[in-house]
Amino acid sequence: MTEIANSAWETSSWEESHYLEPVDGPPLIRADVKRVFHGDVEGTGEAVLLCCRPDEKSAGYVSTEHIVATLAGRSGTFVVQHGASMGDDRPQTLGFVVPNSGTGGLTGLTGTCVFGHDEEGKAYFRLEYQLP
């Protein structure tokens, strides 16, 4: 049975650098990010984001994030891969738990996830998951 976990998150560290500055086109950015989760997922995450921000209204990123957390009373770690693009059209998102990445009490975790911001600008993490 699929369960749903909702959490808030906040960035505790963001270190950014350009890894490519082409002659034509926007720079490509690497961001090393640490965040804290509060809610159904309680814990911390460390991620590398690869980003592109052509202008103030357009951006895209992909990320791999290692999460150390408690979920449904179980403690362990898992890895999610997530990304998004935004611009003139509606935002596109992707996110999933990397198969077989769970450890400890989260061994066997599967699912999909979304990182986002609500209408008030509050950051949220939604995980639709299954545990054995």
All heavy atoms as an XYZ file, in Angstrom:
996
protein
N       0.836     -1.182      0.000
C       0.000      0.000      0.000
C       0.886      1.253      0.000
O       1.837      1.352      0.757
C      -0.901     -0.014      1.225
C      -1.858      1.131      1.267
S      -3.124      0.808      2.498
C      -3.109      2.327      3.355
N       0.549      2.209     -0.831
C       1.312      3.450     -0.914
C       0.902      4.396      0.204
O      -0.276      4.625      0.445
C       1.091      4.129     -2.278
O       1.541      3.238     -3.307
C       1.857      5.432     -2.379
N       1.902      4.924      0.880
C       1.714      5.913      1.946
C       2.196      7.265      1.432
O       2.965      7.335      0.474
C       2.509      5.522      3.195
C       2.174      4.161      3.758
C       0.819      4.110      4.421
O       0.312      5.167      4.847
O       0.255      3.007      4.527
N       1.766      8.332      2.107
C       2.193      9.685      1.739
C       2.804     10.363      2.955
O       2.209     10.353      4.039
C       1.015     10.518      1.198
C       0.476      9.869     -0.085
C       1.445     11.961      0.945
C      -0.764     10.519     -0.635
N       3.985     10.921      2.774
C       4.671     11.675      3.821
C       4.848     13.112      3.338
O       5.294     13.338      2.217
C       6.030     11.049      4.123
N       4.489     14.054      4.192
C       4.650     15.479      3.885
C       5.562     16.121      4.917
O       5.374     15.917      6.116
C       3.293     16.188      3.890
C       2.436     15.769      2.718
O       2.797     15.995      1.574
N       1.307     15.143      3.005
N       6.518     16.879      4.435
C       7.456     17.552      5.324
C       7.771     18.939      4.791
O       7.704     19.188      3.589
C       8.761     16.761      5.439
O       8.539     15.525      6.055
N       8.153     19.800      5.702
C       8.730     21.097      5.348
C      10.247     20.903      5.312
O      10.768     19.964      5.913
C       8.357     22.143      6.388
N      10.926     21.761      4.590
C      12.383     21.724      4.607
C      12.945     23.127      4.538
O      12.299     24.051      4.083
C      12.958     20.855      3.490
C      12.593     21.242      2.098
C      11.557     20.767      1.363
C      13.256     22.200      1.250
N      11.531     21.347      0.121
C      12.566     22.230      0.017
C      14.370     23.023      1.409
C      12.953     23.055     -1.035
C      14.751     23.849      0.358
C      14.052     23.848     -0.847
N      14.149     23.235      5.039
C      14.859     24.511      4.964
C      16.312     24.231      4.600
O      16.874     23.203      4.983
C      14.765     25.275      6.281
C      15.253     24.482      7.458
C      14.735     25.016      8.786
O      13.534     25.250      8.906
O      15.575     25.183      9.683
N      16.873     25.120      3.826
C      18.265     24.999      3.410
C      19.151     25.495      4.536
O      18.979     26.614      5.019
C      18.520     25.808      2.130
O      17.661     25.301      1.098
C      19.963     25.709      1.692
N      20.104     24.658      4.972
C      21.043     25.077      6.018
C      22.385     25.510      5.425
O      23.150     26.208      6.085
C      21.239     23.961      7.043
O      21.720     22.782      6.430
N      22.655     25.098      4.164
C      23.904     25.483      3.511
C      23.721     25.406      2.001
O      23.108     24.462      1.493
C      25.024     24.528      3.952
O      26.206     24.740      3.230
N      24.244     26.406      1.278
C      24.194     26.430     -0.188
C      25.513     27.017     -0.671
O      25.798     28.200     -0.447
C      23.025     27.289     -0.669
C      22.886     27.382     -2.162
C      23.688     28.095     -3.024
C      21.898     26.759     -2.970
N      23.252     27.944     -4.319
C      22.144     27.130     -4.314
C      20.808     25.931     -2.702
C      21.353     26.703     -5.376
C      20.028     25.509     -3.755
C      20.290     25.890     -5.069
N      26.349     26.189     -1.304
C      27.626     26.642     -1.853
C      27.583     26.411     -3.353
O      27.416     25.289     -3.805
C      28.785     25.891     -1.205
C      28.913     26.195      0.272
C      30.062     25.457      0.928
O      31.021     25.072      0.206
O      30.005     25.272      2.144
N      27.745     27.478     -4.104
C      27.528     27.445     -5.548
C      28.789     27.857     -6.297
O      29.511     28.752     -5.858
C      26.381     28.422     -5.832
C      25.965     28.585     -7.223
C      24.767     29.525     -7.333
O      23.714     29.269     -6.727
O      24.920     30.530     -8.061
N      29.019     27.187     -7.447
C      30.124     27.580     -8.327
C      29.733     27.263     -9.761
O      28.910     26.389    -10.011
C      31.408     26.841     -7.950
O      31.243     25.443     -8.115
N      30.336     27.997    -10.697
C      30.109     27.720    -12.113
C      31.064     26.601    -12.513
O      32.238     26.650    -12.208
C      30.396     28.955    -12.959
C      29.402     30.050    -12.737
N      29.407     31.199    -13.469
C      28.365     30.172    -11.873
C      28.419     31.991    -13.067
N      27.786     31.384    -12.100
N      30.516     25.586    -13.191
C      31.406     24.545    -13.692
C      31.594     24.633    -15.205
O      32.445     23.962    -15.759
C      30.968     23.146    -13.253
C      29.696     22.605    -13.873
C      29.727     21.855    -15.040
C      28.468     22.811    -13.247
C      28.571     21.340    -15.588
C      27.309     22.297    -13.783
C      27.362     21.557    -14.959
O      26.211     21.045    -15.482
N      30.805     25.495    -15.865
C      31.002     25.763    -17.286
C      30.484     27.157    -17.572
O      29.367     27.499    -17.181
C      30.253     24.735    -18.141
C      30.392     24.891    -19.660
C      31.849     24.680    -20.097
C      29.487     23.913    -20.378
N      31.310     27.969    -18.227
C      30.909     29.318    -18.628
C      31.124     29.447    -20.127
O      32.153     29.941    -20.579
C      31.713     30.357    -17.855
C      31.427     30.305    -16.362
C      32.082     31.428    -15.589
O      32.103     32.567    -16.086
O      32.570     31.149    -14.487
N      30.133     28.996    -20.915
C      30.305     29.039    -22.371
C      30.330     30.467    -22.899
O      29.823     31.395    -22.265
C      29.073     28.289    -22.887
C      28.059     28.394    -21.805
C      28.821     28.482    -20.520
N      30.914     30.629    -24.068
C      30.950     31.943    -24.719
C      29.523     32.393    -25.018
O      29.167     33.542    -24.773
C      31.798     31.882    -26.011
C      31.721     33.201    -26.766
C      33.233     31.525    -25.681
N      28.716     31.500    -25.561
C      27.296     31.776    -25.821
C      26.461     30.940    -24.869
O      26.710     29.751    -24.700
C      26.913     31.402    -27.260
C      27.391     32.427    -28.265
O      27.561     33.595    -27.867
O      27.596     32.057    -29.431
N      25.481     31.553    -24.256
C      24.576     30.822    -23.379
C      24.893     31.035    -21.908
O      25.939     31.580    -21.545
N      23.972     30.620    -21.071
C      24.121     30.838    -19.635
C      25.146     29.898    -19.008
O      25.400     28.804    -19.536
C      22.719     30.538    -19.094
C      22.152     29.564    -20.066
C      22.715     29.961    -21.413
N      25.725     30.297    -17.883
C      26.656     29.410    -17.184
C      25.910     28.221    -16.586
O      24.710     28.283    -16.315
C      27.241     30.297    -16.083
C      26.221     31.358    -15.866
C      25.556     31.574    -17.188
N      26.652     27.128    -16.397
C      26.123     25.959    -15.703
C      26.687     25.970    -14.295
O      27.869     26.255    -14.084
C      26.491     24.682    -16.445
C      25.964     24.606    -17.879
C      26.348     23.274    -18.514
C      24.466     24.826    -17.941
N      25.825     25.674    -13.336
C      26.132     25.879    -11.928
C      26.065     24.561    -11.174
O      25.181     23.744    -11.410
C      25.112     26.863    -11.313
C      25.154     28.197    -12.066
C      25.336     27.049     -9.832
C      23.920     29.044    -11.873
N      26.997     24.362    -10.253
C      26.952     23.252     -9.315
C      26.691     23.865     -7.949
O      27.368     24.825     -7.549
C      28.282     22.504     -9.289
C      28.317     21.444     -8.185
C      29.729     20.928     -7.933
N      29.743     20.146     -6.715
C      30.098     18.872     -6.653
N      30.474     18.232     -7.739
N      30.089     18.249     -5.494
N      25.708     23.314     -7.241
C      25.421     23.773     -5.885
C      25.489     22.582     -4.940
O      24.851     21.555     -5.178
C      24.041     24.415     -5.810
N      26.295     22.711     -3.887
C      26.350     21.720     -2.817
C      25.405     22.225     -1.727
O      25.608     23.324     -1.183
C      27.771     21.572     -2.291
C      28.700     20.992     -3.358
O      28.393     19.896     -3.860
O      29.706     21.639     -3.690
N      24.383     21.434     -1.452
C      23.278     21.896     -0.609
C      23.084     20.953      0.573
O      23.131     19.728      0.422
C      21.972     21.969     -1.441
C      20.803     22.401     -0.586
C      22.159     22.899     -2.633
N      22.841     21.545      1.731
C      22.439     20.784      2.918
C      21.094     21.336      3.360
O      20.865     22.541      3.306
C      23.466     20.932      4.036
C      24.798     20.296      3.691
C      25.777     20.424      4.829
C      27.116     19.806      4.413
N      28.114     19.921      5.478
N      20.201     20.424      3.766
C      18.890     20.872      4.222
C      18.424     20.042      5.400
O      18.933     18.967      5.665
C      17.876     20.881      3.090
C      17.537     19.578      2.485
C      16.460     19.732      1.403
N      17.028     19.501      0.096
C      16.858     20.284     -0.958
N      16.124     21.347     -0.893
N      17.403     20.006     -2.107
N      17.422     20.593      6.098
C      16.813     19.943      7.254
C      15.342     19.731      6.940
O      14.671     20.644      6.435
C      16.984     20.816      8.527
C      16.323     20.158      9.721
C      18.456     21.093      8.801
N      14.846     18.510      7.231
C      13.450     18.158      6.999
C      12.710     18.091      8.331
O      13.244     17.551      9.305
C      13.347     16.782      6.324
C      13.933     16.723      4.955
C      15.276     16.414      4.756
C      13.146     16.971      3.840
C      15.823     16.350      3.487
C      13.686     16.914      2.560
C      15.026     16.604      2.394
N      11.474     18.609      8.350
C      10.611     18.552      9.541
C       9.238     18.069      9.103
O       8.689     18.581      8.130
C      10.459     19.938     10.180
C      11.753     20.538     10.621
N      12.460     20.074     11.705
C      12.477     21.557     10.107
C      13.559     20.792     11.852
N      13.591     21.706     10.890
N       8.698     17.094      9.791
C       7.369     16.577      9.462
C       7.383     15.069      9.450
O       8.027     14.437     10.294
N       6.692     14.481      8.482
C       6.646     13.020      8.381
C       8.018     12.432      8.088
O       8.310     11.303      8.469
C       5.653     12.586      7.295
C       4.228     13.000      7.610
O       3.873     13.107      8.803
O       3.455     13.212      6.653
N       8.847     13.184      7.378
C      10.261     12.846      7.201
C      11.021     13.818      8.088
O      10.955     15.028      7.893
C      10.713     12.990      5.724
C      12.212     12.753      5.587
C       9.926     12.054      4.822
N      11.718     13.283      9.109
C      12.506     14.104     10.036
C      13.966     13.758      9.834
O      14.355     12.597     10.005
C      12.142     13.787     11.485
C      10.922     14.465     12.021
C      11.120     15.949     12.318
O      12.235     16.389     12.660
O      10.120     16.664     12.207
N      14.761     14.735      9.436
C      16.172     14.431      9.254
C      16.908     15.480      8.470
O      16.514     16.652      8.431
N      17.976     15.036      7.803
C      18.828     15.941      7.045
C      19.102     15.360      5.665
O      19.024     14.151      5.457
C      20.171     16.177      7.758
O      20.842     14.917      7.912
C      19.969     16.832      9.120
N      19.435     16.241      4.737
C      19.794     15.828      3.395
C      21.029     16.562      2.921
O      21.273     17.699      3.329
N      21.818     15.878      2.091
C      22.964     16.498      1.428
C      22.839     16.197     -0.053
O      22.672     15.037     -0.441
C      24.278     15.948      1.961
C      24.559     16.409      3.373
C      25.971     16.097      3.819
O      26.916     16.312      3.015
O      26.125     15.653      4.953
N      22.921     17.240     -0.874
C      22.669     17.085     -2.305
C      23.694     17.848     -3.127
O      24.271     18.838     -2.674
C      21.280     17.612     -2.646
N      23.862     17.374     -4.347
C      24.562     18.122     -5.384
C      23.514     18.446     -6.438
O      22.825     17.554     -6.933
C      25.714     17.311     -6.004
C      26.301     18.040     -7.194
C      26.785     17.017     -4.961
N      23.353     19.739     -6.723
C      22.425     20.192     -7.761
C      23.237     20.717     -8.934
O      24.199     21.466     -8.735
C      21.523     21.321     -7.254
C      20.322     20.949     -6.393
C      20.742     20.499     -5.013
C      19.380     22.125     -6.283
N      22.861     20.315    -10.134
C      23.425     20.873    -11.355
C      22.337     21.740    -11.961
O      21.227     21.261    -12.225
C      23.860     19.764    -12.303
C      24.912     18.810    -11.733
C      25.239     17.722    -12.743
C      26.168     19.543    -11.296
N      22.626     23.032    -12.130
C      21.591     24.016    -12.450
C      21.954     24.859    -13.670
O      23.126     25.056    -13.983
C      21.412     24.985    -11.280
S      21.302     24.259     -9.649
N      20.905     25.401    -14.260
C      21.051     26.391    -15.315
C      19.975     27.448    -15.091
O      18.798     27.109    -14.929
C      20.873     25.736    -16.686
S      20.978     26.906    -18.056
N      20.379     28.734    -15.030
C      19.451     29.851    -14.869
C      19.685     30.850    -15.997
O      20.425     31.823    -15.829
C      19.672     30.545    -13.527
C      19.038     29.853    -12.371
C      19.173     30.694    -11.096
N      19.847     29.867    -10.107
C      20.926     30.193     -9.421
N      21.486     31.360     -9.567
N      21.449     29.358     -8.568
N      19.020     30.647    -17.147
C      19.234     31.567    -18.274
C      18.790     33.000    -17.982
O      19.375     33.948    -18.492
C      18.384     30.972    -19.390
C      18.187     29.546    -19.016
C      18.188     29.519    -17.526
N      17.730     33.152    -17.175
C      17.250     34.484    -16.810
C      16.453     34.365    -15.514
O      16.381     33.291    -14.920
C      16.413     35.105    -17.944
C      15.222     34.256    -18.338
O      14.470     33.794    -17.441
O      15.022     34.039    -19.553
N      15.854     35.465    -15.077
C      15.145     35.478    -13.793
C      13.876     34.646    -13.776
O      13.389     34.285    -12.720
C      14.838     36.918    -13.395
C      16.098     37.721    -13.231
C      16.042     38.642    -12.038
O      15.060     38.635    -11.303
O      17.029     39.356    -11.861
N      13.342     34.307    -14.955
C      12.100     33.545    -15.020
C      12.298     32.101    -15.465
O      11.349     31.333    -15.475
C      11.110     34.231    -15.961
C      10.651     35.585    -15.464
C       9.646     36.186    -16.407
C       9.184     37.544    -15.899
N       8.201     38.148    -16.797
N      13.513     31.732    -15.844
C      13.774     30.394    -16.367
C      14.887     29.728    -15.579
O      15.889     30.359    -15.242
C      14.190     30.460    -17.832
O      13.216     31.120    -18.601
N      14.702     28.434    -15.297
C      15.739     27.677    -14.593
C      15.441     26.191    -14.721
O      14.316     25.787    -15.016
C      15.784     28.077    -13.122
N      16.459     25.410    -14.475
C      16.314     23.969    -14.434
C      17.410     23.386    -13.571
O      18.492     23.963    -13.448
N      17.119     22.241    -12.949
C      18.136     21.564    -12.150
C      17.873     20.066    -12.134
O      16.754     19.615    -12.363
C      18.179     22.107    -10.711
C      17.150     21.467     -9.800
C      17.473     20.338     -9.035
C      15.856     21.952     -9.713
C      16.523     19.730     -8.225
C      14.918     21.368     -8.900
C      15.254     20.240     -8.162
O      14.315     19.641     -7.364
N      18.921     19.301    -11.873
C      18.838     17.887    -11.544
C      19.697     17.679    -10.306
O      20.669     18.411    -10.083
C      19.299     16.966    -12.699
C      18.345     17.056    -13.877
C      20.711     17.278    -13.121
N      19.317     16.685     -9.488
C      20.008     16.512     -8.218
C      19.990     15.062     -7.764
O      19.039     14.325     -8.040
C      19.327     17.376     -7.153
O      19.934     17.173     -5.889
N      21.015     14.691     -7.035
C      21.044     13.443     -6.278
C      21.241     13.838     -4.823
O      22.142     14.621     -4.507
C      22.188     12.523     -6.750
O      21.981     12.212     -8.127
C      22.232     11.237     -5.945
N      20.362     13.323     -3.953
C      20.367     13.740     -2.546
C      20.340     12.534     -1.619
O      19.511     11.636     -1.771
C      19.155     14.634     -2.273
C      19.103     15.176     -0.879
C      18.248     16.420     -0.746
O      17.760     16.933     -1.777
O      18.089     16.887      0.394
N      21.252     12.528     -0.666
C      21.334     11.496      0.375
C      20.590     12.023      1.599
O      20.896     13.114      2.089
C      22.800     11.223      0.715
C      22.993     10.182      1.752
N      23.208     10.481      3.071
C      22.987      8.827      1.645
C      23.342      9.354      3.749
N      23.210      8.335      2.901
N      19.609     11.261      2.073
C      18.778     11.700      3.190
C      18.956     10.733      4.361
O      18.859      9.517      4.187
C      17.294     11.785      2.774
C      17.136     12.831      1.662
C      16.398     12.109      3.975
C      15.735     12.911      1.073
N      19.226     11.284      5.540
C      19.301     10.534      6.796
C      18.064     10.950      7.581
O      17.914     12.135      7.909
C      20.575     10.895      7.596
C      20.624     10.131      8.904
C      21.827     10.647      6.758
N      17.161      9.990      7.852
C      15.878     10.419      8.402
C      15.152      9.307      9.148
O      15.502      8.125      9.054
C      14.980     10.921      7.271
N      14.110      9.753      9.822
C      13.117      8.863     10.397
C      11.846      9.050      9.585
O      11.421     10.176      9.328
C      12.869      9.190     11.880
O      14.099      9.033     12.587
C      11.814      8.276     12.478
N      11.250      7.927      9.181
C      10.021      7.913      8.387
C       9.172      6.762      8.908
O       9.664      5.636      9.018
C      10.359      7.711      6.911
C       9.207      7.393      5.954
C       8.245      8.579      5.853
C       9.743      7.015      4.584
N       7.925      7.043      9.264
C       6.999      6.011      9.744
C       7.597      5.234     10.917
O       7.453      4.018     11.017
C       6.605      5.079      8.605
N       8.298      5.945     11.799
C       8.884      5.312     12.977
C      10.132      4.493     12.711
O      10.635      3.823     13.606
N      10.650      4.545     11.487
C      11.849      3.799     11.117
C      12.973      4.770     10.794
O      12.759      5.767     10.117
C      11.584      2.941      9.889
C      10.502      1.903     10.070
C      10.315      1.225      8.735
N       9.439      0.088      8.769
C       9.380     -0.809      7.800
N      10.136     -0.686      6.723
N       8.563     -1.830      7.877
N      14.183      4.432     11.221
C      15.341      5.286     10.954
C      16.276      4.616      9.963
O      16.440      3.388      9.980
C      16.103      5.567     12.249
O      15.297      6.315     13.125
N      16.878      5.424      9.122
C      17.835      4.923      8.147
C      18.195      6.001      7.162
O      18.022      7.203      7.430
N      18.691      5.588      6.010
C      19.056      6.529      4.960
C      18.448      6.067      3.645
O      18.098      4.895      3.485
C      20.586      6.631      4.793
O      21.088      5.418      4.234
C      21.281      6.913      6.116
N      18.335      7.000      2.708
C      17.926      6.673      1.347
C      18.378      7.795      0.427
O      18.753      8.876      0.881
C      16.412      6.422      1.229
C      15.525      7.580      1.609
C      14.950      8.380      0.632
C      15.235      7.856      2.939
C      14.118      9.435      0.964
C      14.395      8.909      3.286
C      13.831      9.696      2.302
N      18.364      7.513     -0.868
C      18.801      8.487     -1.863
C      17.633      8.789     -2.788
O      16.927      7.871     -3.218
C      20.008      7.956     -2.670
C      20.383      8.922     -3.795
C      21.200      7.713     -1.749
N      17.423     10.080     -3.059
C      16.430     10.487     -4.049
C      17.137     11.227     -5.172
O      18.167     11.876     -4.961
C      15.298     11.374     -3.458
C      14.471     10.599     -2.453
C      15.836     12.638     -2.840
N      16.602     11.082     -6.361
C      17.027     11.893     -7.491
C      15.824     12.730     -7.877
O      14.702     12.207     -7.953
C      17.516     11.022     -8.642
C      18.830     10.347     -8.273
C      19.444      9.562     -9.396
O      18.766      8.847    -10.111
N      20.762      9.680     -9.537
N      16.047     14.035     -8.052
C      14.941     14.938     -8.351
C      15.410     16.054     -9.255
O      16.597     16.308     -9.401
C      14.293     15.480     -7.058
C      15.248     16.126     -6.108
N      15.446     17.483     -6.064
C      16.047     15.605     -5.148
C      16.312     17.768     -5.106
N      16.705     16.648     -4.535
N      14.439     16.705     -9.889
C      14.756     17.802    -10.779
C      13.508     18.574    -11.149
O      12.386     18.158    -10.867
N      13.732     19.693    -11.776
C      12.615     20.533    -12.214
C      13.106     21.491    -13.285
O      14.299     21.781    -13.392
C      12.041     21.327    -11.044
N      12.162     21.956    -14.080
C      12.433     23.048    -15.008
C      11.253     24.000    -14.937
O      10.116     23.583    -14.715
C      12.642     22.545    -16.439
O      11.443     21.997    -16.945
N      11.549     25.278    -15.070
C      10.496     26.284    -15.028
C      10.837     27.376    -16.008
O      12.002     27.642    -16.273
C      10.299     26.812    -13.625
C      11.555     27.347    -12.973
S      11.623     26.995    -11.222
C      12.717     25.584    -11.209
N       9.807     27.954    -16.569
C      10.009     29.016    -17.544
C       8.665     29.551    -17.965
O       7.804     29.810    -17.144
N       8.482     29.702    -19.273
C       7.233     30.246    -19.796
C       6.060     29.286    -19.599
O       4.924     29.703    -19.432
C       7.378     30.582    -21.277
C       8.435     31.650    -21.501
O       8.629     32.477    -20.596
O       9.060     31.648    -22.570
N       6.319     27.992    -19.644
C       5.273     26.994    -19.456
C       5.164     26.633    -17.977
O       5.919     27.117    -17.150
C       5.602     25.731    -20.266
C       5.681     26.026    -21.747
O       4.633     26.215    -22.373
O       6.819     26.069    -22.252
N       4.226     25.746    -17.690
C       4.100     25.307    -16.302
C       5.331     24.496    -15.909
O       5.938     23.826    -16.751
C       2.812     24.524    -16.095
C       2.744     23.227    -16.823
C       1.376     22.551    -16.618
N       1.430     21.253    -17.241
C       1.627     20.124    -16.593
N       1.746     20.132    -15.298
N       1.696     18.978    -17.241
N       5.711     24.518    -14.631
C       6.903     23.780    -14.193
C       6.770     22.277    -14.443
O       5.684     21.715    -14.347
C       6.962     24.062    -12.691
C       6.148     25.293    -12.485
C       5.096     25.272    -13.550
N       7.885     21.663    -14.763
C       7.979     20.212    -14.918
C       8.843     19.701    -13.771
O       9.880     20.290    -13.472
C       8.643     19.856    -16.251
C       7.935     20.403    -17.470
C       6.628     19.677    -17.735
O       6.547     18.472    -17.609
N       5.607     20.428    -18.083
N       8.409     18.620    -13.111
C       9.190     18.068    -12.011
C       9.353     16.562    -12.183
O       8.562     15.911    -12.854
C       8.529     18.336    -10.644
O       7.264     17.676    -10.601
C       8.347     19.824    -10.388
N      10.395     16.054    -11.548
C      10.605     14.622    -11.460
C      11.230     14.326    -10.115
O      11.900     15.175     -9.536
C      11.497     14.102    -12.603
C      12.960     14.543    -12.600
C      13.834     13.523    -11.888
C      13.448     14.720    -14.018
N      10.989     13.144     -9.603
C      11.616     12.755     -8.352
C      11.275     11.320     -7.992
O      10.132     10.893     -8.146
N      12.284     10.601     -7.541
C      12.070      9.212     -7.152
C      13.142      8.762     -6.173
O      14.231      9.334     -6.107
C      12.062      8.299     -8.385
C      13.289      8.418     -9.242
C      14.421      7.655     -8.989
C      13.317      9.316    -10.301
C      15.556      7.787     -9.780
C      14.445      9.444    -11.099
C      15.570      8.675    -10.832
N      12.806      7.723     -5.403
C      13.769      7.066     -4.537
C      14.598      6.143     -5.422
O      14.051      5.376     -6.224
C      13.056      6.244     -3.437
C      14.060      5.465     -2.598
C      12.195      7.153     -2.561
N      15.916      6.223     -5.309
C      16.788      5.338     -6.076
C      16.579      3.910     -5.563
O      16.678      3.667     -4.352
C      18.269      5.757     -5.953
C      19.184      4.750     -6.628
C      18.479      7.149     -6.540
N      16.246      2.974     -6.459
C      15.997      1.595     -6.029
C      17.177      1.013     -5.241
O      18.343      1.238     -5.583
C      15.802      0.832     -7.344
C      15.321      1.884     -8.306
C      16.050      3.137     -7.903
N      16.852      0.315     -4.164
C      17.820     -0.369     -3.307
C      18.801      0.567     -2.597
O      19.858      0.138     -2.154
C      18.590     -1.439     -4.099
C      17.658     -2.476     -4.670
O      16.790     -3.005     -3.962
N      17.789     -2.752     -5.948
N      18.438      1.856     -2.463
C      19.327      2.802     -1.777
C      19.019      2.903     -0.284
O      19.813      3.477      0.460
C      19.236      4.194     -2.418
O      17.949      4.772     -2.198
N      17.908      2.360      0.172
C      17.540      2.459      1.580
C      18.423      1.601      2.464
O      18.853      0.510      2.080
N      18.691      2.116      3.677
C      19.479      1.369      4.665
C      18.745      1.359      5.991
O      17.796      2.127      6.207
C      20.874      1.992      4.876
O      20.717      3.270      5.523
C      21.635      2.141      3.564
N      19.203      0.506      6.911
C      18.616      0.437      8.242
C      17.138      0.117      8.166
O      16.706     -0.735      7.385
N      16.337      0.846      8.923
C      14.897      0.644      8.925
C      14.218      1.067      7.635
O      13.031      0.793      7.446
N      14.944      1.730      6.750
C      14.369      2.175      5.475
C      14.817      1.298      4.297
O      14.596      1.643      3.141
C      14.711      3.649      5.223
C      14.196      4.592      6.324
C      14.615      6.028      6.037
C      12.692      4.478      6.484
N      15.411      0.137      4.610
C      15.772     -0.817      3.570
C      14.507     -1.246      2.823
O      13.492     -1.549      3.444
C      16.473     -2.045      4.189
O      17.673     -1.598      4.830
C      16.806     -3.090      3.134
N      14.571     -1.228      1.507
C      13.423     -1.617      0.693
C      12.477     -0.485      0.354
O      11.481     -0.683     -0.337
N      12.786      0.733      0.818
C      11.945      1.899      0.511
C      11.893      2.129     -1.000
O      12.919      2.093     -1.679
C      12.520      3.148      1.199
C      11.818      4.478      0.918
C      10.445      4.508      1.578
C      12.672      5.641      1.412
N      10.701      2.353     -1.526
C      10.509      2.728     -2.920
C       9.549      3.902     -2.959
O       8.797      4.135     -2.001
C       9.921      1.574     -3.762
O       8.637      1.214     -3.226
C      10.837      0.367     -3.778
N       9.557      4.650     -4.054
C       8.573      5.715     -4.169
C       8.991      6.848     -5.075
O      10.027      6.803     -5.739
N       8.133      7.854     -5.084
C       8.359      9.067     -5.858
C       8.304     10.260     -4.915
O       7.726     10.188     -3.823
C       7.307      9.240     -6.974
O       6.010      9.305     -6.375
C       7.360      8.085     -7.966
N       8.903     11.377     -5.345
C       8.926     12.550     -4.474
C       8.832     13.831     -5.290
O       9.108     13.840     -6.487
C      10.185     12.572     -3.617
S      11.719     12.711     -4.547
N       8.441     14.888     -4.592
C       8.385     16.225     -5.178
C       8.947     17.207     -4.160
O       8.554     17.192     -2.987
C       6.938     16.635     -5.538
C       6.889     18.069     -6.028
C       6.342     15.701     -6.564
N       9.868     18.053     -4.601
C      10.324     19.204     -3.825
C       9.641     20.410     -4.440
O       9.600     20.544     -5.670
C      11.841     19.387     -3.950
C      12.644     18.426     -3.125
C      12.928     17.155     -3.601
C      13.118     18.802     -1.886
C      13.687     16.277     -2.852
C      13.876     17.927     -1.126
C      14.165     16.656     -1.610
N       9.110     21.303     -3.632
C       8.459     22.467     -4.188
C       8.244     23.552     -3.161
O       8.713     23.466     -2.024
N       7.518     24.577     -3.581
C       7.135     25.701     -2.722
C       5.650     25.956     -2.933
O       5.181     25.959     -4.077
C       7.934     26.958     -3.073
C       9.378     26.833     -2.737
N      10.296     26.225     -3.583
C      10.069     27.204     -1.637
C      11.482     26.250     -3.007
N      11.381     26.843     -1.839
N       4.922     26.176     -1.839
C       3.495     26.447     -1.958
C       3.261     27.906     -2.337
O       4.207     28.664     -2.563
C       2.742     26.041     -0.691
C       3.134     26.854      0.542
O       3.735     27.944      0.410
O       2.821     26.401      1.657
N       1.997     28.304     -2.414
C       1.643     29.664     -2.832
C       2.218     30.733     -1.910
O       2.428     31.869     -2.311
C       0.110     29.830     -2.886
C      -0.591     28.904     -3.851
C      -0.779     27.489     -3.291
O      -0.920     27.307     -2.053
O      -0.760     26.549     -4.093
N       2.482     30.363     -0.646
C       3.050     31.314      0.320
C       4.574     31.286      0.322
O       5.214     31.990      1.096
C       2.517     31.002      1.717
C       1.005     31.151      1.828
C       0.474     30.653      3.161
O       1.268     30.132      3.984
O      -0.732     30.792      3.384
N       5.160     30.449     -0.543
C       6.614     30.370     -0.624
C       7.247     29.388      0.342
O       8.470     29.293      0.422
N       6.431     28.627      1.089
C       6.975     27.664      2.043
C       7.429     26.407      1.302
O       6.719     25.877      0.452
C       5.927     27.294      3.095
C       5.560     28.460      3.982
C       4.521     28.073      5.004
C       4.126     29.286      5.837
N       3.048     28.976      6.757
N       8.618     25.937      1.650
C       9.200     24.765      0.992
C       8.563     23.488      1.522
O       8.360     23.336      2.728
C      10.702     24.734      1.238
N       8.257     22.559      0.591
C       7.692     21.278      1.009
C       8.366     20.122      0.268
O       8.935     20.285     -0.813
C       6.179     21.234      0.793
C       5.739     21.253     -0.654
C       5.648     20.082     -1.402
C       5.425     22.459     -1.284
C       5.259     20.110     -2.739
C       5.036     22.485     -2.613
C       4.951     21.307     -3.328
O       4.579     21.341     -4.652
N       8.288     18.952      0.899
C       8.769     17.690      0.339
C       7.634     16.700      0.506
O       7.135     16.495      1.608
C      10.011     17.222      1.109
C      10.515     15.857      0.724
C      11.012     15.606     -0.540
C      10.531     14.827      1.653
C      11.503     14.350     -0.882
C      11.018     13.569      1.328
C      11.514     13.332      0.065
N       7.198     16.127     -0.613
C       6.125     15.130     -0.589
C       6.701     13.822     -1.112
O       7.255     13.780     -2.209
C       4.960     15.583     -1.458
C       3.821     14.580     -1.517
C       2.717     15.110     -2.440
N       1.720     14.125     -2.695
C       0.577     13.999     -2.016
N       0.308     14.838     -1.027
N      -0.295     13.064     -2.325
N       6.560     12.784     -0.299
C       7.077     11.471     -0.638
C       5.911     10.481     -0.670
O       5.211     10.314      0.331
C       8.119     11.024      0.395
C       8.726      9.632      0.248
C       9.559      9.547     -1.023
C       9.588      9.309      1.471
N       5.654      9.873     -1.822
C       4.688      8.799     -1.936
C       5.523      7.527     -1.947
O       6.336      7.334     -2.862
C       3.850      8.936     -3.204
C       2.963     10.168     -3.168
C       2.013     10.245     -4.341
O       1.710      9.206     -4.956
O       1.571     11.380     -4.629
N       5.328      6.667     -0.943
C       6.286      5.581     -0.744
C       5.628      4.277     -0.328
O       4.460      4.236      0.080
C       7.313      5.988      0.316
C       6.740      6.082      1.707
C       6.821      5.000      2.592
C       6.108      7.233      2.161
C       6.292      5.081      3.868
C       5.585      7.330      3.427
C       5.685      6.240      4.282
O       5.145      6.319      5.533
N       6.449      3.238     -0.421
C       6.101      1.920      0.108
C       7.301      1.403      0.869
O       8.448      1.590      0.452
C       5.748      0.949     -1.012
C       4.449      1.307     -1.726
C       4.086      0.281     -2.792
O       4.944     -0.268     -3.449
N       2.801      0.067     -2.949
N       7.026      0.772      2.001
C       8.044      0.090      2.786
C       7.610     -1.365      2.965
O       6.418     -1.620      3.154
C       8.192      0.744      4.171
C       9.100      1.961      4.261
C       8.911      2.688      5.573
C      10.550      1.559      4.077
N       8.567     -2.289      2.923
C       8.184     -3.708      3.114
C       7.736     -3.979      4.550
O       8.069     -3.263      5.448
C       9.461     -4.475      2.771
C      10.572     -3.486      2.784
C       9.973     -2.131      2.643
